[in-house]
Amino acid sequence: MPIYAYKCSACGHAKDVLQKISDAPLSVCPECGQSTFSKQVTAAGFQLKGSGWYVTDFRGNGGGSGQGASAGTPAAAPAESAAAPAAAAAPAAPAAGSPAS
């Protein structure tokens, strides 16, 4: 459900209200009781930036630079962990300078 900002033009009381989209807008001010309570136009709570990433995504890793997947992301971890067991299971090749038995 969206949060709507309301403000009374008579007394200046402002309030954020959680309402369904289908709910009728409020008109009576809860502070002064007059019917001058109306919805305010507000900005969205997020910003779009870059090629499909929100500026608030990955805030701790790079400050929301808007870049796509890069090394060190969780998506890269499964490929690295899958390669590690295969390397460990492969037999070790003898060194080039060591004598063969």
Secondary structure as the mmCIF struct_conf table of DSSP 4:
data_model
#
loop_
_struct_conf.conf_type_id
_struct_conf.id
_struct_conf.beg_label_comp_id
_struct_conf.beg_label_asym_id
_struct_conf.beg_label_seq_id
_struct_conf.end_label_comp_id
_struct_conf.end_label_asym_id
_struct_conf.end_label_seq_id
STRN STRN1 ILE A 3 CYS A 8
TURN_TY1_P TURN_TY1_P1 SER A 9 CYS A 11
STRN STRN2 ALA A 14 LEU A 18
TURN_TY1_P TURN_TY1_P2 ILE A 21 SER A 22
BEND BEND1 ASP A 23 ASP A 23
HELX_LH_PP_P HELX_LH_PP_P1 ALA A 24 LEU A 26
BEND BEND2 VAL A 28 VAL A 28
TURN_TY1_P TURN_TY1_P3 PRO A 30 CYS A 32
BEND BEND3 SER A 35 SER A 35
STRN STRN3 PHE A 37 LYS A 39
BEND BEND4 GLY A 45 GLY A 45
STRN STRN4 LEU A 48 LYS A 49
TURN_TY1_P TURN_TY1_P4 GLY A 50 GLY A 52
STRN STRN5 TRP A 53 TYR A 54
TURN_TY1_P TURN_TY1_P5 VAL A 55 GLY A 62
BEND BEND5 GLY A 63 GLY A 64
TURN_TY1_P TURN_TY1_P6 ALA A 71 GLY A 72
BEND BEND6 THR A 73 THR A 73
TURN_TY1_P TURN_TY1_P7 PRO A 74 ALA A 76
HELX_RH_AL_P HELX_RH_AL_P1 ALA A 77 ALA A 89
BEND BEND7 ALA A 90 ALA A 90
HELX_LH_PP_P HELX_LH_PP_P2 PRO A 91 ALA A 95
TURN_TY1_P TURN_TY1_P8 ALA A 96 GLY A 97
BEND BEND8 SER A 98 SER A 98
HELX_LH_PP_P HELX_LH_PP_P3 PRO A 99 ALA A 100
#
